[in-house]
Amino acid sequence: TMVLQNDTGYKPSELKDCAHIIHDLQLNKRQSTLLAVREKYNQHK
């Protein structure tokens, strides 16, 4: 948007790759956390 461009000096197209990388990292973090929780509670005590 124009607000983004005016406030940061970057065009949305210049931030697209960065936004995708951050999104992928966030998705991987969520999946890793859920996997750790599953593994914890699947262990027999």
Secondary structure, DSSP 8 states (H G I E B T S, - for coil): -HHHHHHHS--HHHHHHHHHHHHHHHHHHHHHHHHHHHHHHHS--
